[in-house]
Every structure is written in C-alpha cells, then in structure tokens.
Amino acid sequence: MALIDEIKATRAAWAENDAKRDAGVPEPVGIRKVEDIVYTSSATKEEETWHLTDIYYPDPWESESYPVIVSMHGGGWFYGDKKLYSLYTKYLASKGFAVVNFNYRLAPEYPYPCGFLDCCRLMDFLAKNAAAYRLDLSRLFLVGDSAGAQLLSQYSIFATSAEYRSLFEEAKNLTMPVPAKVALNCGVYELYGRKDSRASANYLPENLSEKLTESITHVLDYMNGDFPETFLMASVNDPLLPASAVMKKKLEECGVPHEYHEYGQTNPADAHVFHVNLRSEEGLRCNKDELEFFRKCR
C-alpha cells in the first residue's frame, strides 16, 4: 500500500473512533461563533481550507475584549482539523474566553515546516487583528495536545528566542505575540527525524535544509527563561508519558515557572488526550485546572 493510502486509511479509522467518542455530546450552549476566517494567503486553491480559523465567544457579548485561548490541535502532524476540536474548544469558550480553533496544513501532503509556519501565521494574524475580533492579547493563552503540544512549545520558543527565529527565513517579518501562559497536554517535545516514529517520519522530509534540520532536531536547545509559564499535563496511562518528563526537566533547567500534573490514576480509559473527551470526569477536571491556571494570570 502506498504511503498516502496508508495515511488516508489511518485518518479514516481515527475519525471513526473520534466520532464515536463525541456522539451524543451536546454542543455547549451560549456560544457566539465567527467561522471560516481566512488567516493567511494560500499558494494554491487546494490549500485554502487549511488556512481557516473559527473564533468562539461567550454569548451574549459581555465585554469589549476577551481573554484568548488558542488551541493547537494534535493528530501526529497528519490528522485533525477545527471540526474535530469544535466541541472541546466551544466548551472552553463557554467558560468566559474567546477561543481560536484553526486548521493548519498536514503531512505528508504538506511536510515540515508547513504546519508550523501556519501556526506562526495564525498568531501573526491575531496580533494584527486583535481589536477587530475583541481579543485581549495581554491575556493570551495557548493549549495544545500531542503533536499540537509540540507545535505549541516550538512556537513559544520561536516567540521568545531571536536566535531560534533566525532559522526561519519565511517567518522573519511576522509579529509573534508571546503567550502569558501555556498548557502542554500529553505532548511529545523532541523529534529525531525519520528513526523517531512513523508519524514524525511522515512529517519530516528527507531534503530539509541545514537550518530547518537544526530547527526541528534541536528545538529544545533554544528554550530560555522567557518561555511562558507552563501547565504541563500527562496521563499515567499514556505511552507518551516519558515525553512529559523530558519537557519538565527542560522547564526546570531554564527556570521557567510551571506546574506538572498527572491524571488518569483511577481510570485506565483516561489515556492519551483524554481531556478532549467531554464525557470524561478526569478530562473535565483537567480542563477546570487549566482554566484556573490561566485565570490566575498576573
């Protein structure tokens, strides 16, 4: 079977499982939606659907500006979109935040750094259009899970390290708002190229330039003390649990204020990215903890 056929089959299987998880979950009430906002230009017609974002707000309007949560979805860099994360992100919006739920280009059709650069362009768009969309970027928070947590951590390093930004010629003129706080959920934070895993092998092309190879294989080496205050979360039932230990150690080495939380001790079903399951009591507890962490923003 060709690689792209394998990817499509995996996407279909994962989508079926996620649909079963979310079936019958009521959509959060009291949400105002602004949908399918174009956040960057596309090189081709085919790319246009990947450059769209939704923003959800508490309804009715109660403020001229809202604290902002940007969600960077997971899916191994090859799966997922804003539709998949709509229930979860609308739930966050129902708690008093403007929540940005966006698409980015997926591998292997669009390999690294396409998805990462889309994340950067989304953040540039928000910085330049904050007033139009009632976004208070002094209270900017990012959440990401699995591959989305990797993208989030990479973006946070990009926004806080001029040396790291110099590796990306395409992004040198972008405005990069620095989050006040971030939540890293069930993530993987180090990639070692094609031997690391099938997912990262699909994401990382063979012909990367020297600078781009450096940018992905040594990204954590560029982390510094300006990295945002962090809520680092993992499930004890998740095979990726050791990856959170890597990030925890790095946060400690850089002196970044952070909290580390483990969940899932009472239910083996609360495993990888359990927090997006709005039927999970442990997932709802985790989301509550993260929102309280954000609300304590200085």
Sine and cosine of phi, psi and omega as CSV:
sin_phi,cos_phi,sin_psi,cos_psi,sin_omega,cos_omega
0.00,0.00,0.71,-0.70,0.01,-1.00
-0.92,0.39,0.44,-0.90,-0.04,-1.00
-0.81,0.59,-0.74,0.67,-0.06,-1.00
-0.91,0.42,-0.53,0.85,0.06,-1.00
-0.93,0.36,-0.62,0.79,0.07,-1.00
-0.89,0.45,-0.69,0.73,0.01,-1.00
-0.88,0.48,-0.71,0.70,-0.01,-1.00
-0.90,0.44,-0.61,0.79,0.03,-1.00
-0.92,0.40,-0.65,0.76,0.04,-1.00
-0.91,0.41,-0.68,0.73,0.04,-1.00
-0.84,0.54,-0.69,0.72,-0.02,-1.00
-0.90,0.43,-0.66,0.75,0.00,-1.00
-0.92,0.40,-0.70,0.72,0.02,-1.00
-0.90,0.43,-0.65,0.76,0.01,-1.00
-0.89,0.46,-0.62,0.79,0.04,-1.00
-0.90,0.44,-0.70,0.72,0.02,-1.00
-0.90,0.43,-0.66,0.75,0.00,-1.00
-0.93,0.38,-0.57,0.82,0.05,-1.00
-0.91,0.42,-0.64,0.77,0.06,-1.00
-0.89,0.45,-0.66,0.75,0.02,-1.00
-0.86,0.50,-0.65,0.76,-0.12,-0.99
-1.00,-0.08,-0.12,0.99,-0.06,-1.00
-0.86,0.51,0.78,-0.62,0.05,-1.00
0.99,0.14,-0.10,1.00,0.06,-1.00
-0.96,0.28,0.86,-0.51,-0.05,-1.00
-0.93,0.37,0.60,-0.80,0.06,-1.00
-0.93,0.36,0.71,-0.70,0.02,-1.00
-0.82,0.58,0.66,-0.75,-0.02,-1.00
-1.00,0.00,0.28,-0.96,0.05,-1.00
0.95,0.30,0.66,0.75,-0.03,-1.00
-0.86,-0.50,0.76,-0.65,0.16,-0.99
-0.99,-0.15,0.73,-0.68,-0.10,-0.99
-0.87,-0.49,0.73,-0.68,0.22,-0.97
-0.88,-0.48,0.92,-0.40,-0.24,-0.97
-0.90,-0.43,0.43,-0.90,0.12,-0.99
0.83,0.56,0.73,0.69,0.12,-0.99
-0.98,0.19,0.76,-0.65,0.05,-1.00
-0.99,0.16,0.89,-0.47,-0.07,-1.00
-0.98,-0.19,-0.21,0.98,0.09,-1.00
-0.36,-0.93,0.33,-0.94,0.02,-1.00
-0.97,0.25,0.43,-0.90,-0.02,-1.00
-0.91,-0.42,0.60,-0.80,0.00,-1.00
-0.96,0.28,-0.47,0.88,-0.02,-1.00
-0.68,-0.74,0.32,-0.95,0.05,-1.00
-0.87,0.49,-0.60,0.80,-0.02,-1.00
-0.88,0.48,-0.51,0.86,-0.05,-1.00
-0.98,0.20,-0.28,0.96,-0.21,-0.98
-0.86,0.51,-0.62,0.79,-0.02,-1.00
-0.90,0.43,-0.39,0.92,0.00,-1.00
-0.99,0.15,-0.18,0.98,-0.05,-1.00
-0.94,-0.35,0.68,0.73,0.00,-1.00
-0.86,-0.51,0.54,-0.84,0.08,-1.00
-0.70,-0.72,0.49,-0.87,0.21,-0.98
-0.95,-0.30,0.47,-0.88,0.16,-0.99
-0.78,-0.63,0.79,-0.62,-0.01,-1.00
-0.93,-0.36,0.61,-0.79,-0.04,-1.00
-0.73,-0.69,0.39,-0.92,0.22,-0.98
-0.90,0.44,0.62,-0.79,-0.01,-1.00
-0.83,-0.56,0.72,-0.70,0.08,1.00
-0.98,0.21,0.16,-0.99,0.06,-1.00
-0.83,0.56,0.76,-0.65,0.06,-1.00
-0.81,-0.59,-0.02,1.00,-0.08,-1.00
-0.46,-0.89,0.46,-0.89,0.10,-0.99
-0.97,0.24,-0.35,0.94,0.08,-1.00
-0.46,-0.89,0.48,-0.88,-0.09,-1.00
-0.83,-0.56,0.54,-0.84,0.22,-0.98
-0.86,0.50,0.54,-0.84,-0.21,-0.98
-0.89,-0.46,0.73,-0.69,0.20,-0.98
-0.90,-0.44,0.83,-0.56,0.12,-0.99
-0.97,-0.23,0.83,-0.56,0.00,-1.00
-0.98,-0.18,0.84,-0.54,0.11,-0.99
-0.97,-0.25,0.95,-0.30,-0.16,-0.99
-0.96,0.29,0.40,-0.92,0.07,-1.00
-1.00,-0.07,-0.19,-0.98,0.01,-1.00
0.76,-0.65,0.49,0.87,0.10,-1.00
0.91,0.42,0.37,0.93,-0.03,-1.00
0.93,0.37,0.02,1.00,-0.03,-1.00
-0.78,-0.62,0.04,1.00,-0.10,-1.00
-0.61,-0.79,0.47,-0.88,0.12,-0.99
0.96,-0.28,0.37,-0.93,0.04,-1.00
-0.25,-0.97,-0.03,-1.00,-0.06,-1.00
-0.93,0.36,-0.47,0.88,0.06,-1.00
-0.89,0.46,-0.68,0.73,0.00,-1.00
-0.86,0.50,-0.58,0.81,-0.09,-1.00
-0.99,-0.16,0.21,0.98,-0.10,-0.99
-0.93,0.37,-0.66,0.75,0.01,-1.00
-0.89,0.46,-0.75,0.67,-0.02,-1.00
-0.87,0.49,-0.73,0.68,-0.07,-1.00
-0.96,0.29,-0.53,0.84,0.09,-1.00
-0.92,0.38,-0.57,0.82,0.09,-1.00
-0.86,0.50,-0.71,0.71,0.03,-1.00
-0.88,0.47,-0.65,0.76,0.00,-1.00
-0.90,0.44,-0.56,0.83,-0.02,-1.00
-0.91,0.41,-0.21,0.98,-0.01,-1.00
-0.99,-0.12,0.20,0.98,0.15,-0.99
0.96,-0.29,0.29,0.96,-0.04,-1.00
-0.88,-0.48,0.47,-0.88,0.31,-0.95
-0.99,0.13,0.80,-0.60,-0.11,-0.99
-0.86,-0.51,0.80,-0.60,-0.03,-1.00
-0.99,-0.17,0.85,-0.53,-0.08,-1.00
-0.81,-0.58,0.95,-0.33,-0.20,-0.98
-0.76,-0.65,0.34,-0.94,0.14,-0.99
-1.00,-0.04,0.49,-0.87,0.22,-0.98
-0.66,-0.75,0.35,-0.94,-0.06,-1.00
-0.92,0.40,0.60,-0.80,-0.11,-0.99
-0.93,-0.37,0.51,-0.86,0.12,-0.99
-0.99,0.16,0.34,-0.94,0.00,1.00
-1.00,0.07,-0.11,0.99,0.01,-1.00
-0.87,0.49,-0.59,0.80,0.00,-1.00
-0.78,-0.63,1.00,0.06,-0.09,-1.00
-0.96,0.27,0.13,-0.99,0.06,-1.00
-0.79,0.62,0.69,-0.72,0.18,0.98
-0.98,-0.18,0.42,0.91,-0.13,-0.99
-0.83,0.56,-0.81,0.59,-0.03,-1.00
-0.88,0.48,-0.67,0.75,0.01,-1.00
-0.90,0.43,-0.69,0.72,0.02,-1.00
-0.90,0.44,-0.55,0.83,0.09,-1.00
-0.89,0.46,-0.65,0.76,0.06,-1.00
-0.86,0.51,-0.68,0.74,0.02,-1.00
-0.90,0.43,-0.65,0.76,0.00,-1.00
-0.94,0.35,-0.57,0.82,0.10,-1.00
-0.87,0.49,-0.71,0.70,-0.01,-1.00
-0.91,0.41,-0.61,0.79,0.08,-1.00
-0.88,0.47,-0.69,0.73,0.03,-1.00
-0.87,0.49,-0.71,0.71,0.00,-1.00
-0.89,0.45,-0.65,0.76,0.01,-1.00
-0.88,0.47,-0.62,0.78,-0.07,-1.00
-1.00,0.08,-0.22,0.98,-0.06,-1.00
-0.80,-0.61,0.38,0.93,-0.09,-1.00
-0.86,0.51,-0.72,0.70,-0.05,-1.00
-0.90,0.44,-0.65,0.76,-0.03,-1.00
-0.89,0.46,-0.48,0.88,-0.04,-1.00
-0.94,-0.35,0.31,0.95,0.09,-1.00
0.83,0.55,0.72,0.70,-0.04,-1.00
-0.95,-0.30,0.82,-0.58,0.06,-1.00
-1.00,-0.08,0.99,-0.11,-0.07,-1.00
-0.98,0.20,-0.05,1.00,0.19,-0.98
-0.96,0.28,-0.26,0.97,0.09,-1.00
-0.84,-0.55,0.89,0.45,-0.02,-1.00
-0.99,-0.17,0.83,-0.56,-0.02,-1.00
-0.80,-0.60,0.60,-0.80,0.03,-1.00
-0.87,-0.50,0.67,-0.74,0.14,-0.99
-0.83,-0.56,0.58,-0.81,0.05,-1.00
-0.40,-0.92,0.54,-0.84,0.00,-1.00
-0.78,-0.63,0.54,-0.84,0.05,-1.00
0.83,0.56,-0.84,-0.55,0.05,-1.00
-0.88,0.48,-0.50,0.86,0.07,-1.00
-0.91,0.42,-0.53,0.85,0.09,-1.00
-0.92,0.38,-0.59,0.81,0.08,-1.00
-0.90,0.44,-0.71,0.70,0.03,-1.00
-0.88,0.47,-0.65,0.76,0.01,-1.00
-0.90,0.45,-0.74,0.68,-0.01,-1.00
-0.90,0.43,-0.61,0.79,0.03,-1.00
-0.91,0.41,-0.68,0.73,0.05,-1.00
-0.88,0.48,-0.67,0.74,-0.04,-1.00
-0.90,0.44,-0.58,0.82,0.10,-1.00
-0.93,0.36,-0.68,0.74,0.03,-1.00
-0.85,0.53,-0.66,0.75,-0.06,-1.00
-0.97,0.24,-0.30,0.95,-0.11,-0.99
-0.88,-0.48,0.07,1.00,-0.01,-1.00
-0.72,-0.69,0.95,-0.31,0.05,-1.00
-0.89,0.46,-0.58,0.82,0.01,-1.00
-0.89,0.46,-0.67,0.74,0.01,-1.00
-0.93,0.37,-0.65,0.76,0.01,-1.00
-0.86,0.51,-0.49,0.87,-0.04,-1.00
-0.91,0.42,-0.23,0.97,0.01,-1.00
-0.98,0.19,-0.18,0.98,-0.11,-0.99
-0.87,-0.48,0.99,-0.11,0.00,-1.00
-0.89,0.46,-0.63,0.78,-0.07,-1.00
-0.92,0.39,-0.37,0.93,-0.12,-0.99
-0.94,-0.33,0.16,0.99,-0.16,-0.99
-0.92,0.40,-0.41,0.91,-0.04,-1.00
-0.98,-0.19,0.15,0.99,0.00,-1.00
-0.99,0.16,0.52,-0.86,0.13,-0.99
-1.00,0.05,0.81,-0.58,-0.11,-0.99
-0.89,-0.46,1.00,-0.04,0.05,-1.00
-0.91,0.42,0.68,-0.73,-0.01,-1.00
-1.00,-0.02,0.82,-0.57,0.02,-1.00
-0.89,0.45,0.54,-0.84,0.13,-0.99
-0.95,0.32,-0.65,0.76,0.03,-1.00
-0.50,-0.87,0.40,-0.92,0.05,-1.00
-0.71,-0.70,0.40,-0.91,0.11,-0.99
-0.83,-0.55,0.88,-0.47,-0.01,-1.00
-0.97,-0.24,0.89,-0.45,-0.17,-0.99
-0.89,-0.46,0.89,-0.46,0.11,-0.99
0.77,0.64,0.69,0.72,-0.16,-0.99
-1.00,-0.07,0.18,-0.98,0.23,-0.97
-0.86,-0.50,0.68,-0.73,-0.21,-0.98
-0.82,-0.57,-0.15,0.99,0.04,-1.00
-0.81,-0.59,0.72,-0.69,0.07,-1.00
-0.83,-0.55,0.73,-0.69,-0.05,-1.00
-0.89,-0.46,0.51,0.86,0.08,-1.00
0.99,0.11,-0.43,-0.90,-0.24,-0.97
-0.95,0.32,-0.29,0.96,0.00,-1.00
-1.00,0.04,-0.12,0.99,-0.10,-0.99
-0.95,0.32,-0.79,0.61,0.00,-1.00
-0.22,-0.98,0.25,-0.97,0.02,-1.00
-0.89,0.46,-0.63,0.78,-0.03,-1.00
-0.89,0.46,-0.76,0.65,-0.01,-1.00
-0.94,0.35,-0.49,0.87,0.06,-1.00
-0.90,0.44,-0.62,0.78,0.05,-1.00
-0.93,0.37,-0.51,0.86,-0.07,-1.00
-0.98,0.18,-0.58,0.82,-0.14,-0.99
-0.98,-0.22,0.92,-0.40,0.01,-1.00
-0.96,0.27,0.30,-0.96,-0.02,-1.00
-0.95,0.32,-0.50,0.86,-0.21,-0.98
-0.98,-0.20,0.54,0.84,0.03,-1.00
-0.90,0.44,0.58,-0.81,0.09,-1.00
-0.92,0.38,0.23,-0.97,0.00,-1.00
-0.87,0.50,-0.68,0.73,-0.01,-1.00
-0.91,0.42,-0.69,0.73,-0.02,-1.00
-0.94,0.33,-0.55,0.83,0.11,-0.99
-0.88,0.48,-0.70,0.71,0.07,-1.00
-0.86,0.51,-0.65,0.76,-0.11,-0.99
-0.91,0.42,-0.45,0.89,-0.05,-1.00
-0.97,-0.25,-0.52,0.85,-0.03,-1.00
-1.00,0.09,-0.32,0.95,-0.02,-1.00
-0.80,-0.60,0.46,0.89,-0.10,-0.99
-0.85,0.53,-0.65,0.76,-0.05,-1.00
-0.93,0.37,-0.34,0.94,0.05,-1.00
-0.91,0.41,-0.31,0.95,-0.02,-1.00
-0.99,-0.10,-0.02,1.00,0.04,-1.00
-0.92,0.39,0.62,-0.78,0.04,-1.00
-0.67,-0.75,-0.08,-1.00,-0.07,-1.00
-0.93,0.36,-0.14,0.99,0.05,-1.00
-1.00,0.07,-0.07,1.00,0.08,-1.00
-0.82,0.57,0.65,-0.76,-0.10,-1.00
-0.88,0.47,0.46,-0.89,0.11,-0.99
-0.82,0.57,0.68,-0.73,-0.29,-0.96
-0.79,-0.61,0.68,-0.73,0.24,-0.97
-0.97,-0.22,0.94,-0.34,-0.05,-1.00
-0.96,-0.27,0.85,-0.53,-0.12,-0.99
-0.81,-0.58,0.58,-0.82,0.07,-1.00
-0.53,-0.85,0.36,-0.93,0.13,-0.99
-0.97,-0.26,0.66,-0.75,0.04,-1.00
-0.93,0.36,-0.22,0.97,0.00,-1.00
-0.99,-0.15,0.12,0.99,-0.12,-0.99
-0.99,-0.15,0.79,-0.61,0.08,-1.00
-0.85,0.53,-0.37,0.93,0.01,-1.00
-1.00,0.06,0.12,0.99,-0.01,-1.00
-0.78,0.63,-0.68,0.73,-0.01,-1.00
-0.87,0.49,-0.43,0.90,0.01,-1.00
-0.91,0.42,-0.52,0.85,0.02,-1.00
-0.94,0.35,-0.51,0.86,0.07,-1.00
-0.90,0.44,-0.60,0.80,0.05,-1.00
-0.88,0.48,-0.73,0.68,0.00,-1.00
-0.93,0.38,-0.64,0.77,0.02,-1.00
-0.85,0.52,-0.70,0.72,0.02,-1.00
-0.88,0.47,-0.66,0.75,-0.02,-1.00
-0.92,0.39,-0.66,0.75,0.06,-1.00
-0.86,0.51,-0.66,0.75,0.02,-1.00
-0.91,0.41,-0.69,0.72,-0.01,-1.00
-0.89,0.46,-0.58,0.82,-0.04,-1.00
-1.00,0.03,-0.08,1.00,0.00,-1.00
0.94,0.33,0.50,0.87,-0.01,-1.00
-1.00,0.10,0.81,-0.58,0.08,-1.00
-0.86,0.51,0.73,-0.68,-0.05,-1.00
-0.36,-0.93,0.33,-0.94,0.16,-0.99
-0.85,-0.53,0.64,-0.77,0.07,-1.00
-0.89,-0.46,0.78,-0.63,-0.04,-1.00
-0.76,-0.65,0.68,-0.73,0.15,-0.99
-0.91,-0.42,0.63,-0.78,-0.01,-1.00
-0.78,-0.63,0.11,-0.99,0.11,-0.99
1.00,-0.03,0.12,0.99,-0.07,-1.00
-0.90,0.44,-0.43,0.90,-0.09,-1.00
-0.97,-0.23,-0.08,1.00,-0.07,-1.00
-0.52,-0.85,0.95,-0.32,-0.02,-1.00
-0.87,0.50,-0.37,0.93,0.01,-1.00
-0.95,0.32,-0.32,0.95,0.05,-1.00
-0.99,0.12,0.99,0.11,-0.10,-0.99
-0.91,-0.41,-0.76,-0.65,-0.08,-1.00
-0.88,0.48,0.75,-0.66,-0.01,-1.00
0.72,0.69,0.65,0.76,0.02,-1.00
-0.88,0.48,-0.40,0.92,-0.10,-0.99
-0.93,0.36,-0.32,0.95,0.04,-1.00
-0.99,0.11,-0.09,1.00,0.06,-1.00
-1.00,0.06,0.97,-0.24,-0.08,-1.00
-0.97,0.24,0.03,1.00,0.16,-0.99
-1.00,-0.04,-0.22,0.97,-0.07,-1.00
-0.99,0.12,0.86,-0.51,0.05,-1.00
-0.88,0.48,-0.64,0.77,0.01,-1.00
-0.93,0.38,-0.61,0.80,0.06,-1.00
-0.89,0.45,-0.68,0.73,0.03,-1.00
-0.91,0.41,-0.58,0.81,0.05,-1.00
-0.91,0.42,-0.67,0.74,0.03,-1.00
-0.88,0.48,-0.73,0.68,0.01,-1.00
-0.88,0.48,-0.64,0.77,0.05,-1.00
-0.88,0.47,-0.69,0.73,0.01,-1.00
-0.88,0.47,-0.67,0.75,-0.02,-1.00
-0.93,0.37,-0.66,0.75,0.01,-1.00
-0.91,0.41,-0.61,0.79,0.09,-1.00
-0.90,0.44,-0.62,0.78,0.07,-1.00
-0.87,0.50,-0.69,0.72,0.02,-1.00
-0.92,0.40,-0.66,0.75,-0.07,-1.00
-0.91,0.42,-0.38,0.92,0.03,-1.00
-0.99,0.11,0.35,0.94,0.00,-1.00
-0.89,0.46,0.75,-0.66,-0.02,-1.00
-0.94,0.34,0.00,0.00,0.00,0.00
